[in-house]
Amino acid sequence: MVRNFEAGDKGSEVYSADGDMIGTVTDVKGNRLHVKPDTGLAGNIRQMLGWEGDEEEYELRHSSVDKIAGNEIHLKKNI
């Protein structure tokens, strides 16, 4: 089971299940992370995450996370 999010997760990098850097955590609110997407994030990854448009930040729920290791947050394969 993945630990709960903590305030210290702010600044962590978020990675897809395939190891692609998705973005950086800008804020933690309960079971949700606010993530600023990496500028080079591919369109197919944005689509998989449901991140349509040009928002500055997007939310990720705890249920999408596979593991948290140090300052890296890794997402599940099928979210």
C-alpha positions as CSV (number, residue, x, y, z in Angstrom):
1,M,0.0,0.0,0.0
2,V,1.3,3.5,-0.9
3,R,1.8,5.8,2.0
4,N,-0.4,8.9,2.3
5,F,0.7,12.1,0.7
6,E,2.6,14.5,2.9
7,A,3.5,18.2,2.7
8,G,7.1,17.1,2.1
9,D,6.0,15.7,-1.3
10,K,5.9,19.2,-2.6
11,G,8.7,19.5,-5.2
12,S,8.7,15.8,-6.0
13,E,8.9,14.7,-9.6
14,V,6.1,12.6,-11.0
15,Y,6.8,9.7,-13.4
16,S,4.6,7.6,-15.6
17,A,4.7,3.8,-15.2
18,D,7.0,3.8,-18.2
19,G,9.5,6.1,-16.5
20,D,8.6,9.3,-18.4
21,M,8.9,12.5,-16.3
22,I,5.4,14.0,-16.2
23,G,5.9,17.0,-14.0
24,T,6.5,18.4,-10.5
25,V,4.3,18.5,-7.5
26,T,3.4,22.1,-6.6
27,D,0.9,21.4,-3.8
28,V,-0.5,18.6,-1.7
29,K,-4.2,18.7,-0.6
30,G,-5.3,15.6,1.2
31,N,-5.4,12.7,-1.2
32,R,-4.6,14.9,-4.2
33,L,-1.5,16.3,-5.7
34,H,-1.3,19.4,-7.8
35,V,1.2,18.8,-10.6
36,K,2.8,21.3,-13.0
37,P,3.4,19.4,-16.2
38,D,6.8,19.1,-17.7
39,T,7.1,21.4,-20.7
40,G,8.1,18.5,-23.0
41,L,5.2,16.2,-21.9
42,A,4.0,14.3,-24.9
43,G,0.4,14.6,-26.1
44,N,-0.3,10.9,-25.7
45,I,0.7,11.0,-22.0
46,R,-1.4,14.1,-21.5
47,Q,-4.4,12.3,-23.1
48,M,-3.8,9.2,-20.9
49,L,-3.9,11.4,-17.8
50,G,-7.0,13.3,-19.0
51,W,-4.9,16.5,-19.0
52,E,-6.5,18.3,-21.9
53,G,-5.9,22.0,-22.6
54,D,-3.1,24.3,-21.4
55,E,-3.7,24.4,-17.7
56,E,-0.8,25.4,-15.5
57,E,-1.5,22.6,-13.0
58,Y,-3.5,19.4,-12.9
59,E,-4.7,17.1,-10.1
60,L,-3.6,13.6,-9.5
61,R,-5.4,11.4,-7.0
62,H,-3.7,9.0,-4.5
63,S,-5.4,6.1,-6.3
64,S,-3.3,6.8,-9.4
65,V,0.0,6.3,-7.5
66,D,1.9,3.0,-7.6
67,K,4.8,4.0,-5.4
68,I,6.6,6.9,-3.7
69,A,10.3,6.5,-3.5
70,G,12.3,9.4,-2.0
71,N,11.4,12.5,-4.1
72,E,9.9,10.5,-6.9
73,I,6.2,9.6,-7.3
74,H,5.5,6.8,-9.8
75,L,2.0,6.3,-11.3
76,K,0.2,3.1,-12.0
77,K,0.2,1.6,-15.5
78,N,-3.6,1.9,-16.0
79,I,-5.0,5.0,-14.5
